[in-house]
Amino acid sequence: MSLVNIFTSYKQEENHFTNGLIALLSLSTPQFIGSFLRDQLSLEPKGGIDSFRVLRGIQGTVDGELCGKDCCIQFETKIASGTLRDEQLCNHLSQLQLR
């Protein structure tokens, strides 16, 4: 399991949110993670989640990711004052095509 440092000093508020979310999930039970993914995101990854990463630990441009044997769920967090730019969306899609 990758470790997430909840005491980092990210400058953007959305990065603080992502770091906190991934940190909480990394400290949670597999049952809670499964429930969170199913209830909040309508996802049911097979084989569970065993890698939790935020920003610097990720190749590409996403804010965070949860990975397991057969899946990788990537997060791009935006707060009310932010929007996902077309350029960001294209970069994310390009990274996914490389996998």
Wavefront OBJ file of the C-alpha trace (Angstrom):
o trace
v 0.000 0.000 0.000
v 1.318 3.442 -0.923
v 1.384 6.006 1.848
v -0.312 9.402 1.685
v 1.095 12.246 3.761
v -1.841 14.221 5.140
v 0.486 16.952 6.398
v 1.780 18.181 3.049
v 1.479 21.826 2.112
v -0.369 21.843 -1.196
v -1.095 25.356 -2.437
v -4.428 24.738 -4.193
v -7.537 24.092 -2.108
v -8.644 21.305 -4.463
v -5.342 19.493 -3.858
v -5.907 19.674 -0.088
v -9.321 18.088 -0.624
v -7.954 15.299 -2.835
v -5.104 14.605 -0.418
v -7.549 14.373 2.490
v -9.951 12.097 0.609
v -7.220 9.709 -0.539
v -5.636 9.733 2.943
v -8.974 8.813 4.554
v -9.560 6.038 2.039
v -6.041 4.673 2.538
v -6.723 4.392 6.293
v -10.143 2.765 5.764
v -11.166 -0.873 5.697
v -11.617 -2.648 2.360
v -15.353 -2.863 3.138
v -15.614 0.923 3.570
v -13.643 1.578 0.376
v -15.905 -0.803 -1.538
v -19.003 0.859 -0.080
v -17.683 4.357 -0.895
v -16.897 3.450 -4.505
v -20.205 1.650 -4.981
v -22.455 4.211 -3.253
v -20.762 7.440 -4.349
v -19.312 6.555 -7.758
v -21.347 3.497 -8.844
v -18.111 1.517 -9.243
v -17.337 -2.025 -8.132
v -13.686 -2.799 -8.850
v -12.800 -6.483 -8.782
v -9.935 -7.529 -6.551
v -9.977 -4.484 -4.264
v -7.805 -1.381 -4.013
v -4.195 -1.602 -2.837
v -2.556 1.627 -4.038
v -3.472 5.161 -2.935
v -1.586 8.064 -4.541
v -1.842 11.834 -4.700
v -0.228 14.323 -7.113
v 3.556 13.863 -7.042
v 3.304 10.101 -6.862
v 1.352 9.914 -10.127
v 2.622 9.966 -13.667
v 0.371 12.303 -15.630
v -1.886 15.162 -14.691
v -4.575 13.767 -12.367
v -4.903 14.827 -8.727
v -5.202 11.370 -7.190
v -5.772 7.721 -7.942
v -6.835 4.442 -6.399
v -5.495 1.302 -8.049
v -5.987 -2.416 -7.693
v -5.002 -5.530 -9.573
v -7.512 -4.939 -12.380
v -8.430 -1.265 -12.088
v -7.227 2.291 -11.706
v -9.633 5.043 -10.647
v -8.296 8.541 -11.233
v -9.543 11.705 -9.531
v -9.546 15.269 -10.825
v -10.955 17.412 -8.048
v -12.546 20.793 -8.664
v -14.040 23.109 -6.106
v -16.912 25.509 -6.793
v -14.561 28.237 -8.016
v -12.672 25.955 -10.435
v -13.549 24.304 -13.705
v -12.065 21.500 -15.737
v -10.418 23.098 -18.758
v -10.568 21.444 -22.197
v -6.759 21.168 -22.148
v -6.859 19.273 -18.825
v -9.504 16.892 -20.128
v -7.459 16.174 -23.284
v -4.326 15.558 -21.171
v -6.213 13.108 -18.944
v -7.614 11.222 -21.934
v -4.141 11.038 -23.521
v -2.682 9.550 -20.332
v -5.459 6.965 -20.167
v -4.801 5.901 -23.761
v -1.159 5.209 -22.847
v -2.180 2.660 -20.199
l 1 2 3 4 5 6 7 8 9 10 11 12 13 14 15 16 17 18 19 20 21 22 23 24 25 26 27 28 29 30 31 32 33 34 35 36 37 38 39 40 41 42 43 44 45 46 47 48 49 50 51 52 53 54 55 56 57 58 59 60 61 62 63 64 65 66 67 68 69 70 71 72 73 74 75 76 77 78 79 80 81 82 83 84 85 86 87 88 89 90 91 92 93 94 95 96 97 98 99
